[in-house]
Amino acid sequence: MNGQDIRNKKVSILGAARSGLAAAKLLKSQGAQIFVSDRETEEKLKSQIPTLRSAQIAYEAGGHSDRVYDCSLMVISPGVPSNAPVVVEAQKRGIDVVSELELASWFCKAPILAVTGSNGKTTTTTLLGRIFEHAKKKCVVAGNIGSAFSNFVLDLDQTSVAIVEVSSFQLDHIQSFHPETAVILNITPDHLDRYGKSFENYIASKCRVFQNQTKKDSLIYSFDDPVTSLEVRKHASQHVRALPFSAKTKLDEGAYVEKGRVMISESGKVEEIIGVKDIAIKGLHNLYNSMAAALAARVMGMPAEPIHETLKTFEGVEHRLEFVRQLNGVKYVNDSKATNVDSVWYALQSFDEPLIVLMGGRDKGNDYSRLNDLVRQHVKAIIAIGESADKVFEAFRNITKVERAESMEVAVRKAAEMAVRGEVVLLSPACTSFDWFDNFEHRGRVFKEIVRKL
């Protein structure tokens, strides 16, 4: 199925959150017959229901009835697992199941620049949006970054660019999704609870971003990340123009660092972009994000000047190593977006000061041992929070001081009592937020509100 076939077709949408609502409104505008189904109660969906009613879209709450199968297409939100009984049953019945990302792409006339990876997606996607805006190129920034792709596709034409952050969950149910330029920042263990505890399944999901690309398209990837580099060599380099970026190796083609400068070599032309020390967002992980954004923007035709100026002035995104305040000589930093171990691994390397780290939440099968050496070097104490507090406590109790806290407020106050001048209190959970909070943004906002009241 595609966008031209959708009129008068019956479509069921699983999930009434941001992407589900956006998909419903898009399909309604194209003449489809929509039914939205969510397992949450009407009470929990009270902010979404007025939108559905005003758009005259049929819906159900509190579970999925048989009516959900009365369709030829099912669109699922990222929060719905592929192995959910309702999805499995739909596929058994021969119903076409696609993600909201796939659906939106059917209606997109603009070239798509897709960014994926276990870490750094939001920073890189935001950077790209700022570069294109600085160059006065019409673009939208959407997807996993917060605003569903379906909200914007009808506003785009061939002269604009869709910059889309894509998660593995969104890629699980693509069919024809085809980015002109795709970026894979890195692939490290994450969301293994959704992939049968299999890292290989998760890798395969990430690599779907290039499955429909051709020699006319570009794939930007990390040369220094062993998993990503291997997968690109094995599965993409024969049918896609693959361009690497590296902070360690000089490359014939791609982005690299030479004598403290970020360089891009493309089609025989070598160009200096910016000095590493001039990049506003610090840390090795942000150097990689900056190189990926610079290379992707250059491939999409952006001149060096807006790339340079954006990297020089961009100060980062909310909830990612976000400075909140300094009180009594102690800095408070919100890294709520660190929802996996690898994100925390980068975060711990970003500070020279002793750290008191708030860690925990809903665990995804985390192996915390990767952090042991960095905890020994940088962490004065850990405050274990959320559902995984006991697991965090057991993982680090023989390495550093660990205390449990039964709420975010208690955790912040404990950290404040421990911290002395010259130290940093860092919220970097390594887990999802769905035990205590609606999402990582909610968790970060609550942390910041508590810190500001200290």
C-alpha positions, 0 to 999 in steps of 0.5 A: 500500500502507498499514499495513493491507495489510502482513500476509503481504506479502513485503517486501524491505528494502535496508540493514541499518543503523539505519533498515533494522533498525527497518523490519524489526522494525516490519514483522515485528511486523505480520506481513509476510514480511521479507527484508533485503539489504545490499551490505556483507559479514557482517564489516562487519554483525557488530553488526546480524546478531545482531539479525536472527537473534534476530528470525528475519528472513531476510537476505543480505550482500555484495550483492543477489541475485535474491531481493530482487525476490521482493516486492511492497514494497521499503523503502530506507534513506537511504544507498541512492541512488535510482539504485542498480541494485537500486532501478532494477530493482525499479521496472522490475519494478513493485515499490513502492519507499518510504523507511523514513520513508514506511513508519513514517508508515503506522503513526503515529496521532500528528500529525507535525511534520517538520523539513527543510532543508539546515542546522539540522535537528538543532538545530531538531528537538532544540529542539522536543523540549525545548519539548514535554518542558518543556510535559509534552506526550508526544512522540518525537524521531526520524528523521534525528536518529539514531533511526529513526521506525519504532522509535517509531510503535507507541508513539504515540497521538493525544495525542502528537506525532511530531517527525521530522527528515527528510532529502532522501534520506528524502523521495525515496521518500514517497507519503502521508507527511503532516505536520500541521506541516512546517518548511523551514529553508533550501535551499542546495546539498548532496548534489548528487552524489546528485541528478545535480549538479542543484540543482533536483532537490535543491530538488524533493526538499526540497519533497516535505515539503509535497506531501501537506499541505492547508489544515488543515496548516501550513508553517513556512518561512524568508522570508529564504532566497530559494530556500525562499521562492520555492518556497513561493510557487510551490508551497505557498501556495495549498494550505497555511497557510504561515507565514514566519519572518524576522530582517530583515522585520516580518511580518503573520503568522509570527515576526520580530524587532522591537527585539531581541525575537522576536515571533510574529504569528498569527491577529491576535494578536502575542506576544513570545517572547524577547529575541534576546540571551537565546537561549542558542545564539548566531549568526544561524543559531541565531536562525533555528533558534530562530524556526522552533522557536518558531513551529512549537511555537506552531502546535502549541499550545504556550504561550509559557512553555515556548518561552521557557524552552527557548530561554533554557536550550538550549545546543546539540547534540553535534557542532554548534559544540560546545565541547570544551576550552580548552588554553593559551588555545586553544579547540577546537570540534567542528563535525563535523555541518557536512557542507556548505559552507553549514554552514561559512559559518555556522560561520565567522561565529560566532567573533570569534577567529582560526580554524584550520579542519580541513576536508575529507572525502568531497566532494559536489561542493562549491563552496568559493568561497562561503567565500572572503571569510569565510576571508580575514576569519576564518581563520588557516590550514586543515588539509586532511583526507580524500579531498578534501584536495587540492581543499580545498588548491587552493581556499584556497592563495591565500587563507590558509595551507593544510597537508594532514594524513594523519589526524585525529590529525596534523591536530589536532596540526598545528593545536595547533602553529599555534594561539596564545592567543586563537585557535580550532581548529575542526573544520568539514569541509564534507564527509561523513565516509565516507572515514575514519569511519562517520558524522559522529558518529564523526568528532566523537568521534575529534576530541574524544578526540584533543583531550582527550589533548593 
